Amino acid sequence: MNYFINYLSQLTPLPPESAVAINQITIHRTIPKHTLLLQNGDVCKEFHFLESGLARVFYYKDGKEVTA
C-alpha cells in the first residue's frame, strides 16, 4: 500500500476497490532537490503528493520571487 492511499484511509474509509483503482493510476517518483515541478506559464496536469520533504510555491512579481 502506498503513502497516498494510507493518507486517504486516515481521512475516510476507503473501499478496497478504490484503493486498487488509485494504485493503478499513481506513480512513485523520487525528485531531486531544487527541481521545478512546474515551469512558469505551464498548466499543471498532475497531482503531487509528497511522502517526505518540503515544497515551495512561488511566483514572480516585478522580477522578484514571491513565496506564496
TORKE-580683 format. One line per 8 residues: their letters; for each residue x, y, z of N, C-alpha, C, O, CB. Coordinates in steps of 0.1 Angstrom, whole numbers, plus 5000, padded with zeros to 4 digits. Glycine has a CB too. Layout:
% residues N
A) X/Y/Z/X/Y/Z/X/Y/Z/X/Y/Z/X/Y/Z ~ ...
//
This chain:
% residues 68
MNYFINYL) 5009/4988/5000/5000/5000/5000/5009/5012/5000/5019/5013/5007/4990/5000/5012 ~ 5005/5023/4992/5014/5034/4992/5010/5045/5002/4999/5044/5008/5014/5040/4978 ~ 5019/5055/5003/5016/5066/5013/5004/5073/5010/4996/5077/5019/5028/5075/5013 ~ 5001/5076/4998/4988/5083/4994/4976/5076/4998/4967/5082/5004/4988/5086/4979 ~ 4975/5063/4996/4964/5055/5000/4963/5055/5015/4952/5055/5021/4965/5041/4994 ~ 4974/5053/5022/4974/5054/5037/4968/5067/5042/4960/5067/5051/4988/5052/5042 ~ 4973/5078/5035/4968/5091/5039/4953/5092/5037/4946/5097/5046/4975/5102/5031 ~ 4948/5088/5026/4934/5089/5023/4926/5080/5033/4915/5084/5037/4931/5085/5009
SQLTPLPP) 4931/5069/5036/4924/5060/5045/4923/5066/5059/4914/5062/5067/4932/5047/5046 ~ 4932/5075/5063/4931/5081/5076/4920/5092/5076/4915/5095/5087/4945/5088/5079 ~ 4917/5097/5064/4907/5108/5063/4893/5102/5063/4883/5107/5068/4909/5116/5052 ~ 4891/5091/5055/4878/5085/5053/4880/5070/5050/4890/5066/5045/4870/5092/5042 ~ 4870/5062/5053/4871/5048/5049/4872/5047/5034/4865/5053/5026/4858/5040/5054 ~ 4882/5038/5030/4885/5037/5016/4882/5022/5012/4889/5013/5016/4899/5041/5013 ~ 4872/5020/5003/4869/5006/4999/4881/5000/4992/4888/5008/4985/4856/5006/4990 ~ 4883/4987/4993/4895/4981/4987/4895/4983/4972/4906/4985/4966/4895/4966/4990
ESAVAINQ) 4884/4983/4965/4884/4985/4951/4888/4999/4947/4894/5002/4936/4870/4982/4945 ~ 4886/5009/4956/4890/5023/4953/4905/5023/4955/4912/5030/4947/4883/5033/4963 ~ 4911/5017/4965/4925/5016/4967/4932/5010/4955/4943/5015/4951/4928/5009/4980 ~ 4927/5000/4950/4932/4993/4938/4932/5003/4926/4942/5004/4919/4925/4980/4935 ~ 4921/5009/4924/4920/5019/4913/4930/5030/4914/4936/5034/4904/4905/5024/4912 ~ 4931/5036/4926/4941/5047/4928/4955/5042/4926/4963/5049/4920/4939/5052/4943 ~ 4958/5030/4931/4971/5024/4929/4975/5022/4915/4986/5023/4911/4972/5011/4937 ~ 4965/5019/4906/4967/5017/4892/4971/5030/4884/4977/5029/4874/4955/5010/4886
ITIHRTIP) 4966/5041/4889/4968/5054/4882/4979/5063/4888/4981/5074/4883/4955/5061/4881 ~ 4985/5058/4899/4996/5066/4905/5010/5060/4902/5011/5048/4900/4994/5067/4920 ~ 5019/5069/4902/5033/5065/4900/5042/5072/4911/5039/5083/4916/5039/5070/4886 ~ 5052/5064/4916/5061/5069/4926/5073/5074/4919/5079/5067/4911/5064/5058/4936 ~ 5077/5087/4922/5089/5092/4917/5097/5099/4928/5092/5104/4938/5086/5103/4906 ~ 5110/5098/4927/5119/5105/4935/5124/5117/4928/5130/5115/4917/5131/5096/4941 ~ 5122/5129/4933/5126/5141/4926/5137/5148/4934/5136/5150/4946/5114/5150/4924 ~ 5148/5151/4927/5160/5157/4934/5156/5171/4940/5147/5178/4935/5172/5158/4925
KHTLLLQN) 5163/5176/4950/5162/5189/4955/5163/5199/4944/5170/5197/4934/5172/5192/4966 ~ 5156/5210/4946/5157/5222/4937/5151/5219/4923/5154/5227/4914/5171/5227/4936 ~ 5144/5209/4921/5137/5206/4908/5124/5214/4908/5116/5213/4917/5135/5191/4907 ~ 5122/5221/4897/5109/5228/4895/5099/5217/4890/5101/5211/4879/5111/5240/4885 ~ 5088/5216/4897/5077/5207/4892/5069/5213/4881/5063/5206/4873/5068/5203/4904 ~ 5068/5226/4880/5060/5233/4870/5068/5245/4866/5072/5253/4875/5046/5236/4876 ~ 5070/5247/4853/5076/5259/4848/5067/5271/4847/5055/5269/4846/5082/5256/4834 ~ 5072/5283/4848/5064/5295/4847/5056/5295/4834/5061/5293/4823/5073/5307/4848
GDVCKEFH) 5043/5297/4835/5034/5297/4824/5028/5284/4820/5019/5283/4811/5042/5302/4812 ~ 5033/5273/4825/5027/5259/4822/5014/5257/4830/5012/5263/4840/5038/5248/4825 ~ 5006/5248/4824/4994/5244/4831/4997/5231/4838/5002/5221/4832/4982/5242/4821 ~ 4993/5230/4851/4996/5218/4858/4986/5207/4854/4974/5209/4854/4994/5220/4874 ~ 4991/5195/4850/4983/5184/4846/4985/5172/4855/4981/5161/4852/4986/5180/4831 ~ 4992/5174/4866/4995/5163/4875/4991/5167/4890/4990/5179/4893/5009/5159/4875 ~ 4989/5157/4898/4987/5160/4912/4999/5154/4919/5003/5143/4917/4974/5153/4917 ~ 5005/5162/4928/5017/5157/4935/5014/5155/4950/5008/5164/4956/5029/5167/4934
FLESGLAR) 5018/5144/4955/5017/5141/4970/5031/5138/4975/5037/5129/4970/5007/5129/4972 ~ 5035/5146/4985/5049/5144/4990/5049/5135/5001/5042/5136/5011/5054/5158/4995 ~ 5057/5124/5000/5059/5115/5011/5068/5121/5022/5066/5119/5034/5065/5101/5006 ~ 5078/5128/5017/5087/5134/5027/5093/5146/5020/5093/5148/5008/5098/5124/5032 ~ 5099/5155/5028/5105/5167/5023/5095/5179/5023/5084/5178/5028/5110/5165/5009 ~ 5099/5190/5016/5092/5202/5015/5091/5207/5001/5099/5203/4993/5098/5213/5024 ~ 5081/5214/4998/5079/5221/4985/5076/5236/4988/5070/5239/4998/5068/5214/4977 ~ 5080/5244/4979/5078/5258/4980/5070/5263/4968/5074/5259/4956/5091/5266/4981
VFYYKDGK) 5060/5270/4970/5052/5276/4959/5056/5291/4958/5056/5298/4968/5036/5275/4962 ~ 5060/5295/4946/5063/5309/4944/5059/5314/4931/5056/5306/4922/5078/5311/4946 ~ 5059/5327/4929/5056/5333/4916/5065/5346/4915/5071/5350/4925/5041/5337/4915 ~ 5065/5351/4903/5073/5363/4901/5065/5375/4900/5054/5375/4894/5081/5361/4888 ~ 5069/5386/4907/5062/5398/4907/5073/5409/4906/5081/5410/4915/5053/5400/4920 ~ 5072/5417/4896/5082/5428/4894/5096/5423/4893/5105/5429/4898/5081/5439/4905 ~ 5098/5411/4888/5111/5405/4886/5116/5398/4898/5128/5393/4898/5120/5415/4882 ~ 5109/5397/4909/5113/5391/4922/5105/5379/4925/5093/5379/4922/5113/5401/4933
EVTA) 5111/5369/4931/5103/5357/4936/5095/5361/4948/5101/5367/4958/5113/5345/4938 ~ 5083/5357/4948/5074/5359/4960/5069/5345/4964/5063/5338/4956/5062/5369/4957 ~ 5072/5341/4976/5068/5328/4981/5053/5329/4986/5050/5338/4994/5077/5323/4993 ~ 5045/5320/4981/5031/5321/4984/5028/5314/4997/5016/5313/5001/5022/5314/4973
//
